[in-house]
Amino acid sequence: MKGLIILAKLRLKETPGTNLLVSMLIRYPELSSLSLNAKTGMLTFTILLNGEVADEKRGEFSRFCADYFAVFQELEPSFGQFGTIGHSLMDNVTILTYEQQVDRLNVTELSLFMNLVRDFYAELCGDDLLPLQEDEVDAQEEIIAKILGEKDTLRHEDSLVAYRDGGKVFVYNK
């Protein structure tokens, strides 16, 4: 239980950008890495999918996401614009990327996109993902929402890259 409490706390010694990336990687175990480009303000999500995803299925996923985002924008006009999805292949692993401006990103978009990935690519996401307890999920979402609610603090960050290696998260300045 003590380890869970440590994970859920905002890491006060760290910058908001570092806290954001770490909390996102903890909250969403499907994420393999995150990259924050300070110059462009772009946040890039990377998700590794087992095997090669056919062109038709990649296109279907992009349309699937675009349709959901369009519905959200219709219901809530302030909902952000859809980011950019990319797919590439390396060593029989499909690398799914999603790029979005940090200034536009919000918790709802983040949650929506990650749920769409889980729903659409369920059989291709890693099966060794450790599920979080509900209180851990809530705590990480609270940290993410707090940092995204104060986006101006992220403008003064260095470029960062964070990745998951097993149960550990590493963050580096670019």
Secondary structure, 3 states (H helix, E strand, C coil): CHHHHHHHCCCCCCCHHHHHHHHHHHHCCCEEEEEEECCCCEEEEEEEEEECCCHHHHHHHHHHHHHHHHHHHHHCCCCCCCCEEEEEEECCEEEEEEEEECCCCCHHHHHHHHHHHHHHCCCCCCCCCCCCCHHHHHHHHHHHHHHHHCHHHHHHCCCEEEEEECCEEEEEEC
